[in-house]
Amino acid sequence: MTFKDFNLNTPLLNVLDELGYVQPTTIQQKAFSVIMSGRDVCGIAQTGTGKTLAYLLPCLRMWKFSKNSSNPEILIIVPTRELVKQVEEEVERLTKYMNVVTVGVYGGVNMKPQIVAVENGCDVVVATPGRLLDLVLHGSLKLKAIKRMVIDEVDELFNLGFRTQINKVLDLMPPKRQNLMFSATITEEVKVLMNTHFNVPEMVEAAPTGTPLENINQRLFEVPNFNTKVNLLKLLLAEGEDMSKVLVFVGTKKQADVLHEQLEEVFPGEGGVIHSNKAQNYRFNTINNFSDGTYRFIIATDLVARGIDISEVSHVINFDVPDEPEAYMHRIGRTGRADKKGVSTMFATEKEGVYKEAIEQLMNYQIPVAGLPEHLEISDVLTDDEIPQVRMRESLIELPDIRESKGAFHEKSEKNKKVNVKISYKDKMKAKYGKPKKRKKKR
Ligand code: AMP
C-alpha cells in the first residue's frame, strides 16, 4: 500500500512525494479511514510509529478553507514545548501547498506574542494544556469553531499532572466535534478520559503495547557501577564507528550534568546535554545541534527527550534502567524510526536488575547480554549515591522501671533524709494545744 491509495488531495500528495514518504506506516494505514469517517478514535502508538502523520493527514484532508472564520478548527494538545514545536513544524511541512495558518503555544515564555498570533487568526493550534487554558480564559483564543481535537501522548500528559487543565479545556469546547487521542499505554486515567469525553471511540493500534519495535537491535551490558558505565560509554563512543547520532538517557538532571562534564573532557564539543533545568533556548539549540550533526551525542533525561523528533538516531543508550518499563519503550522508540534500523543499549548494575526484568516482562522479550569489551576499565570508585550508607541502629536506651527501683547507689544519711515541710501557724498551734488557737485581734 502507498499513500496514493489514500483518499488524499493533490497538495498533500505532492508534499509527501517531496518528503520521500511513499509507504504509510501501520498506524497511518489503520487510522486514516476511521478518522475520515468522522468517528472518535483512540490510537495506541508510541513515538516513532508515525502517529503524528496518522492524525495530521486525515485532519488536514478534511480541512476546508473558509474566508469568514478566523478561529481555529483543529486543536492539538501535547505535553511538552518541544512537542509543540515538532508538531507545528510537521503541520507547516504538510501544508506547504495549502493556505493553513498554524500557531504553536506553550508555557514558560511571554504570553503576549502568542496572544497576538491567535488574535490574528489561525486554523490549527498546537498547545500545551496550561497555556492553552490561559489563552482561552484570557479571551484571545476562541474554541467555538473547533471541529477536530487531538490529544497526543495522553499518558504523558497525565504523568505531568495536566488532568484538570485537560478536563477544563474539554468542557469549554463545542459538543459537536471529533475527538482523537494517542497514547503509548492505556492506563486507567486514559480510560476515564475516554469514557467521559469521547463518543464510543474506535481503537486503532500500531503494535500491542510493550512490543519492541522490530527494527531495533537491543543489547545489555552488565556493569558494576556508575564510573564503569562512564568508561564503557567513552569506549563505545570512541570505538563504535557507526555511533553517529547517539541519544544517551539518564534518570536524573544531576547525573546528566556529571556525565556531560566527564564526556566533555574526552570528546570536547561533540555532545550536549538537555534537561528541564536548562533554559528553553539552550534546549532548542542543543536539539538543533544534534539534529544537524554538530553534536554526535546528547545526554537527556526522560521528560525532555519525549518531544525530540530527530530522524536517524543511530543509537539509544540507556545509561541507567528506568524504573517504569513504559519509559524504556519511549526511550528505545527514539531509534529505529520509520523503517530505519536502530540499536538500543542498556547499562545495568545488579541493583537495577529488577527494573530490567520488569521491562523484559512487558516486552515479553529477553534483552541479549553482550560481553564487556576486553580493555574496559572496571572502576571500583563509587559515587556518593553508590556508597553503602552506614546506618546506626536507633536503639533506645532502656530506662529502669521506677517501680522496681531499689534506690540510689548509697543510702542518704539521716540528716539528709529530713524533708522540709512548711507547717502553718494554725497547725503548729493545733499540735501544741490540741485545738486551733487563734491570734488575738490587735487592739
Ligand atoms: P512520529 O511517530 O509521528 O513521531 O514519527 C516518527 C518519524 O517518522 C518522523 O520523523 C516522521 O516524519 C517520520 N515518518 C512518519 N511517517 C512516515 C512514513 N510513512 N514514511 C517515512 N517516514 C515517516
Boltz pocket constraint, residues with backbone or C-beta under 6 A from the ligand:
constraints:
  - pocket:
      binder: B
      contacts: [[A, 20], [A, 21], [A, 22], [A, 23], [A, 24], [A, 25], [A, 28], [A, 46], [A, 47], [A, 48], [A, 49], [A, 50], [A, 51], [A, 52], [A, 53], [A, 309], [A, 310], [A, 311], [A, 337], [A, 338]]
      max_distance: 6.0
